[in-house]
Amino acid sequence: MVNVKKAKNSISRETGLEIASICGKYFLNLESLHYGYWTGELEVNIANLRTAQEEYTKFLISHIPAGVKTILDVGCGTGQIAKSLLDMGYDVDCVSPSGFLTEQTRELLGDRTNIYQCRYEQLQTEKRYDLILFAESFQYIGLEQGLKNTVRLLNNDSYMLICDFFKKDVKGTMGLGGGYKLSKFYDLITKYPLKLVKDLDITSETSPNIDILDDATKNVGRPVVHSALHLFSNRHPIAFKLLEWKYRKKLNKLNDKYFGGDRTGENFKKFKSYRLFLYRKTT
Ligand SMILES: C[S@@+](CC[C@H](N)C(=O)[O-])C[C@H]1O[C@@H](n2cnc3c(N)ncnc32)[C@H](O)[C@@H]1O
């Protein structure tokens, strides 16, 4: 039962990412699926999101240690980070479980990269890498199996680079899921031959994404949904009443989650911690 629930969650998250990719590209000309990295100079507004995403990629790449030649990009999304890395001369392979995103990466990179179309937890290969990268993909991967695979797939003295958000140990919720408990991660990682090199907190630089999301939800999402419901209730009053009654619990839950006003940058800082971690495999 638990596994069925997990599989359902994983499919719906994957579908969510595919929809985000289609809408982001069409409406905002976005190329990537990660948060933006907002430096003080960049005004926080939706028009600057693409630039902020490019800043995130630059920031991430600036933490790749010297000497790294081969990289495994786990959860490569649309392939944009892999492209930047390939253009810089790194040898990059990708892992992508989504047929849709794999296709996008193939279109972008052709035969410049080898894409393993599977979940990272299931990856089988004899190849070994100098760096394994998780750019906002770590939270989607089974924690223990993911770390076990990483240790197996890394050359000696090579690196794991994670840039993703985690949950803080605070009570309550903010209507935004995702992320492992940071305390759980710190505990678990001690069991693997991985030595911490860098641990940077970039929550302040990433939380503006949630303010942008909040603004779009208030000014576009909520009015559009209300108009659609109003139209439907006018045209089909009985069906509307029946559906409203049958799904009232679910609808209330969705309403609280998406329109409850809890998804703000301030709350993101309170409940989540966005980190860049660099670990080195020890022998
Ligand atoms: C938020 S997107 C980030 C994409 C890309 N790294 C970027 O920075 O734009 C999360 C990525 O993780 C991938 N993913 C989800 N579950 C995964 C799994 N079990 N193994 C490998 N990748 C996974 C998704 O397909 C998607 O490409």
The ligand as an ORCA input file, in Angstrom:
! r2SCAN-3c Opt
* xyz 0 1
  C      13.318     20.245    -10.362
  S      13.887     19.246    -11.674
  C      15.558     19.821    -11.845
  C      16.054     19.608    -13.250
  C      17.462     20.112    -13.553
  N      18.460     19.470    -12.737
  C      17.546     21.595    -13.386
  O      18.273     22.034    -12.487
  O      16.892     22.317    -14.149
  C      14.068     17.626    -10.953
  C      14.650     16.585    -11.891
  O      14.796     15.352    -11.168
  C      14.391     14.292    -12.004
  N      14.055     13.128    -11.176
  C      12.947     12.909    -10.440
  N      13.021     11.715     -9.823
  C      14.213     11.169    -10.172
  C      14.865      9.927     -9.881
  N      14.315      9.034     -9.060
  N      16.069      9.686    -10.457
  C      16.636     10.602    -11.257
  N      16.084     11.795    -11.566
  C      14.877     12.077    -11.023
  C      13.254     14.867    -12.819
  O      12.993     14.107    -13.985
  C      13.820     16.253    -13.118
  O      14.643     16.178    -14.237
*
